[in-house]
Amino acid sequence: IKGPPRLPEVAAPSAVRNLSVALSGNDIVLSWTPARSDKANGESGYLVYRSAESVDEDECQGCPVLFKRVGRISIETQDAATRKMMYQEVQMPRTRYRFKVVPLDAQGRLGPDSNIVRTITD
């Protein structure tokens, strides 16, 4: 007896490594290392998510964090010398930020979330 057809097993994109955040002038700059070295391994890019709230609001410890997608970065923008990926945006004053990055493959499959980085602007 033949069973139902099965889809081929395809690995999801691997998680990014070493996500970090820095303030540079009026900008917030994220940088990370792709888990794999190039797009031949299936990654087509990365989705950047942000959570932002005023520092005037009390921070709720243990409350769920709501992230909004703020960017899609192509693997083509990888810095050839450092092999790092970057995302940059203008910072808002007196804001508490959290960011995470999720890899995306050419078929639209998402990989695991990166570590979450935090920063606060004056």
C-alpha positions in Angstrom: 0.0 0.0 0.0 1.3 3.3 -1.0 1.1 6.3 1.4 0.2 9.9 0.6 2.8 11.9 -1.2 5.3 13.8 1.0 6.9 17.1 0.4 10.7 17.1 0.2 12.4 18.1 3.4 14.0 21.6 3.0 16.0 23.2 5.7 14.9 26.6 6.9 17.5 29.4 6.7 20.0 29.5 9.5 19.9 32.1 12.2 22.1 35.2 12.0 25.0 35.6 14.4 26.3 38.4 16.5 23.5 41.0 16.0 24.6 44.2 17.6 23.3 47.8 17.8 25.2 51.1 17.9 24.2 54.8 17.9 26.1 56.8 15.2 25.2 60.5 15.1 21.4 60.6 14.5 21.3 57.0 13.3 20.8 53.6 14.8 23.0 51.0 13.1 22.5 47.3 13.3 25.1 44.8 12.1 25.2 41.0 12.0 27.0 38.1 10.5 25.1 35.8 8.2 25.0 32.2 9.4 26.2 31.0 6.0 28.7 32.7 3.7 26.6 33.4 0.6 23.2 33.2 -1.1 24.2 29.9 -2.7 23.1 28.3 0.6 19.6 29.6 0.1 19.4 32.9 2.0 18.0 35.7 -0.1 17.9 38.4 2.6 16.8 39.4 6.1 13.8 41.0 7.7 14.4 43.6 10.4 11.9 44.0 13.2 11.7 46.9 15.7 9.9 47.6 18.9 9.9 51.3 20.0 8.4 53.0 23.0 8.9 56.3 24.7 11.3 56.3 27.7 8.6 58.4 29.5 6.4 55.2 29.7 7.2 52.7 32.4 8.9 49.6 31.0 6.7 46.6 31.6 8.9 43.7 32.7 7.5 40.4 31.5 5.0 42.0 29.1 4.9 40.7 25.5 7.0 42.8 23.1 5.3 43.8 19.9 7.7 44.0 16.9 6.9 45.7 13.6 8.7 44.9 10.4 10.8 47.9 9.4 13.1 46.6 6.7 14.0 43.9 4.2 17.7 43.7 3.5 19.0 41.8 0.4 21.9 39.4 0.8 23.5 41.3 -2.1 24.3 44.2 0.2 26.7 42.1 2.3 30.0 43.9 2.8 32.5 41.9 0.9 35.5 42.9 3.2 33.9 42.3 6.6 31.2 39.7 5.5 28.7 41.6 7.6 25.2 42.8 7.0 23.9 46.2 8.1 20.7 48.1 8.6 20.5 51.8 9.5 17.6 54.2 10.4 17.2 57.6 11.9 16.7 57.5 15.7 13.8 59.2 17.5 14.8 61.1 20.7 13.9 59.6 24.1 13.0 56.2 22.8 13.6 52.7 24.0 14.3 50.4 21.1 14.5 46.6 20.6 15.5 45.0 17.3 15.7 41.5 15.9 16.6 40.0 12.5 15.1 37.0 10.8 16.6 35.3 7.7 14.5 34.7 4.6 15.2 32.3 1.8 14.2 32.6 -1.9 11.0 30.6 -1.4 9.8 32.9 1.5 10.7 30.5 4.3 11.8 32.2 7.5 14.6 31.1 9.7 14.8 31.6 13.5 14.8 35.0 15.2 18.2 36.4 16.1 19.1 37.6 19.5 17.3 40.8 20.6 19.4 43.9 20.9 18.4 47.0 22.9 19.3 50.7 22.9 17.9 53.9 24.4 18.2 57.3 22.8 18.5 60.6 24.6 
